[in-house]
Each structure stands twice: as C-alpha cells, then as structure tokens.
Amino acid sequence: MSFEVEAVYENGVLKLDQLLPLEEHQRVKVVVQEKFSVARQAYGIIGWKGEPEAIRKIALDPEFGVSESP
C-alpha cells in the first residue's frame, strides 16, 4: 500500500493533515519531500528566467488578480 499525505513540521514532530489507514504498531517507511509553492512548481513553464520568489510576489499581488464580474 502506498499513499501521500501532507504534514507540518512543528517542534520536532510531523503533524499529519489526516489520519492514516494503518493498524496500531504497523511499521512503515517514511520518505520526506519538501512541498514547493505553486510558483516554484510552475517555474520554467512561462519562460521566466528570474528568481522564483520574484514571480511568486507578482502572482500573489492583488493588483494583478482576476477581476470579479459584477
């Protein structure tokens, strides 16, 4: 069985976002991968040659947000 679950690392402990379908004392192997922002994941798709942080700021700037229709 294999599945993915997101977690937050706080005070030396991984806190999972959901319960796991495991039995008590079942042994598992854990692989930790950093979760990247949407801007970092999309880096290179639009041909951006600058820093991921710069495009993240642009993407999150309300001035460039989608206008809602009346």
N, C-alpha and C positions, 0 to 999 in steps of 0.2 A: 504494500500500500504506500502511496506517495501523494502528498498534497502540499499546498503552500498556505501559510498563514502569516499575517503581518503582526509585528510586535514593536514595542517601545522599550528601549534600554533605560532603566532608572535605578540608580543606587546599586549597581552591580547585578541587577536582576532583569531578565527579559520578561516583559508583561505582554502576554498574547492578547490579541484583539477578539479572539473567540475560543471556545472550548475545543479540545481535541477529541476525536473519536478513538481514544485509546483506553486500554484496561489499566487499572492500578498496577504499578511496578513494571509495566511493559517497558522494555529497553528500546530506545530509538537512536538514530544518528541525526545530529543537527548540523545543518550547513547554514552559515550566516552570510547573507549578501546585503550590502548597503542598498537601500531604496533611494533611487535618484529622483529629483524633481522632474516634472513634465518637460521643462525647458532643457534639462540635461539629457533626458531620454531622446528628445527630438533634435538634439544638436547635430547639425550637418544636413538635415532634411531640407532646410530652406536656403542652404548655401551660406549660412552665417559663418564668417571666419574669425569673429571676435570671441570674447570670453563668454562662457555660459551664463555667468552672473549678470552681464550687461543685457542679454536678451531676456533673461528672467525678469529684470526690472521693467523692461519695455512691455513684456507680455502682461505683467500684473498692474501696470499703470492704468488707473481709471480713465485717463484721457483717451486711451486707445481701446477702451472697452466697446462691446457691442451695444449700440443704442437700442433701447426698447421701443417698440411701436406703440403709438397711443391707443 
